[in-house]
Amino acid sequence: MHVLDSSAFIHEYHTSESMASIPAVEAELEDESAYRFDAMEGAGMHIHIPADNTVETIERAAIETGDGEELSDTDVRLVATAFELDGTLVTDDYAMQNVAEHLGVAVEVIAREGISEQRDWRFQCQGCGREFDDHRDRCPICGSDLSRKNPA
């Protein structure tokens, strides 16, 4: 089962495998992309709504990898759908790819290169320079903003 992100409809993705998506993806699409979603739904694409506990699992995983602030509700629900259906997530979104790979969900990219490695992001204070493993709004030491930093 291939679980399709909006980029699949924008870039006219095709596969002979069974397909699924979520209602929120349709809401993101405009013009021809929206027509492609409707056509694929009419041709048998499964529309899935993931369970709340699975969505919570994905949100926790996104926090673990440092991608929690990068993912929209739609992104989280797409990863949750691929996780529940044991499917392949079809997306060009790097944060979604990172969380999916962290959870062992297969990923297929469409129009760009996929991620080369799974990352657990770190966060660095813009004021004092201290680093933290988990995301916070502000540094607990000096109160400055934190930014996401490549762990490499």
C-alpha positions as CSV (number, residue, x, y, z in Angstrom):
1,M,0.0,0.0,0.0
2,H,1.4,3.4,-1.0
3,V,0.3,6.3,1.2
4,L,0.3,9.5,-0.8
5,D,1.2,13.0,0.3
6,S,0.0,16.1,-1.6
7,S,3.3,16.1,-3.6
8,A,2.2,12.8,-5.2
9,F,-0.8,14.5,-6.7
10,I,1.1,17.7,-7.6
11,H,3.8,15.7,-9.5
12,E,1.3,13.2,-11.0
13,Y,2.8,10.2,-9.2
14,H,1.7,6.8,-10.7
15,T,2.0,3.3,-9.3
16,S,0.4,-0.1,-9.9
17,E,0.3,-0.7,-6.2
18,S,-2.8,0.0,-4.1
19,M,-3.0,3.5,-2.8
20,A,-4.3,5.4,0.3
21,S,-4.4,9.0,1.5
22,I,-6.2,11.0,4.1
23,P,-8.9,13.7,3.8
24,A,-6.6,16.5,4.9
25,V,-4.4,16.0,1.8
26,E,-7.4,16.7,-0.4
27,A,-7.9,20.0,1.5
28,E,-4.4,21.1,0.7
29,L,-4.7,20.6,-3.1
30,E,-5.9,23.0,-5.7
31,D,-6.8,23.0,-9.4
32,E,-5.5,19.9,-11.4
33,S,-4.0,18.3,-8.3
34,A,-7.4,18.3,-6.6
35,Y,-8.9,16.7,-9.7
36,R,-6.2,14.0,-9.6
37,F,-7.1,13.2,-6.0
38,D,-10.8,12.9,-6.8
39,A,-10.0,10.7,-9.9
40,M,-7.7,8.4,-7.8
41,E,-10.3,8.2,-5.1
42,G,-12.9,7.3,-7.7
43,A,-10.5,4.6,-9.1
44,G,-10.3,2.9,-5.7
45,M,-7.8,4.8,-3.6
46,H,-8.4,4.1,0.0
47,I,-9.2,7.1,2.3
48,H,-7.9,6.4,5.8
49,I,-8.3,8.1,9.1
50,P,-5.6,7.0,11.6
51,A,-6.5,6.1,15.2
52,D,-5.8,8.8,17.8
53,N,-3.3,6.6,19.7
54,T,-1.3,6.1,16.5
55,V,-1.2,9.8,15.9
56,E,0.1,10.2,19.4
57,T,2.8,7.6,18.7
58,I,3.9,9.6,15.6
59,E,3.9,12.9,17.5
60,R,6.2,11.3,20.2
61,A,8.5,9.9,17.5
62,A,8.7,13.4,15.8
63,I,9.7,14.9,19.2
64,E,12.3,12.2,19.6
65,T,13.9,13.0,16.2
66,G,13.6,16.7,16.6
67,D,11.1,17.1,13.8
68,G,8.0,17.8,16.0
69,E,7.9,21.5,15.1
70,E,8.4,20.8,11.4
71,L,5.4,18.5,10.9
72,S,1.9,19.8,10.3
73,D,-1.1,17.8,11.6
74,T,-1.6,16.5,8.0
75,D,2.0,15.3,7.9
76,V,1.6,13.5,11.3
77,R,-1.6,11.8,10.1
78,L,0.0,10.7,6.8
79,V,2.9,9.1,8.7
80,A,0.4,7.5,11.1
81,T,-1.6,6.1,8.1
82,A,1.5,4.5,6.6
83,F,2.4,3.1,10.0
84,E,-1.0,1.6,10.6
85,L,-1.4,0.2,7.1
86,D,2.2,-1.1,7.0
87,G,2.5,0.9,3.8
88,T,5.1,2.9,2.0
89,L,4.9,6.7,2.6
90,V,5.2,8.6,-0.7
91,T,6.5,12.1,0.0
92,D,9.2,14.6,-0.7
93,D,9.1,16.1,2.8
94,Y,12.4,15.5,4.6
95,A,10.9,15.8,8.1
96,M,8.3,13.2,7.3
97,Q,10.9,10.9,5.8
98,N,13.1,11.3,8.9
99,V,10.2,10.4,11.3
100,A,9.0,7.5,9.1
101,E,12.5,6.0,8.9
102,H,12.8,6.4,12.7
103,L,9.7,4.2,13.0
104,G,10.7,1.7,10.3
105,V,8.1,2.9,7.8
106,A,9.3,2.6,4.2
107,V,9.6,5.8,2.2
108,E,9.5,6.5,-1.5
109,V,10.4,10.0,-2.9
110,I,8.9,11.6,-5.9
111,A,10.6,14.7,-7.4
112,R,13.7,15.2,-5.2
113,E,16.3,13.1,-3.5
114,G,15.3,11.5,-0.3
115,I,17.1,11.8,3.0
116,S,20.5,10.1,3.1
117,E,20.4,9.3,6.8
118,Q,18.0,9.3,9.7
119,R,18.7,12.1,12.2
120,D,18.0,12.8,15.8
121,W,18.2,16.6,15.8
122,R,19.8,18.6,18.6
123,F,18.8,22.1,19.7
124,Q,21.2,24.9,20.3
125,C,20.6,28.1,22.3
126,Q,21.1,31.2,20.3
127,G,22.3,33.1,23.3
128,C,24.6,31.0,25.4
129,G,25.3,28.2,22.8
130,R,24.4,25.3,25.1
131,E,23.0,22.2,23.3
132,F,20.0,20.1,24.3
133,D,18.6,16.8,23.1
134,D,14.9,17.8,23.4
135,H,13.1,20.8,22.0
136,R,12.0,23.6,24.3
137,D,10.7,27.0,23.4
138,R,13.5,28.8,25.3
139,C,16.8,28.0,26.9
140,P,16.3,27.1,30.6
141,I,19.7,28.7,31.4
142,C,19.5,32.1,29.7
143,G,16.0,32.3,28.2
144,S,17.1,32.7,24.5
145,D,15.5,31.0,21.6
146,L,16.6,27.5,20.5
147,S,17.3,26.5,16.9
148,R,17.5,23.0,15.4
149,K,21.0,21.8,14.8
150,N,22.4,19.0,12.7
151,P,23.7,16.4,15.1
152,A,26.6,15.4,12.8
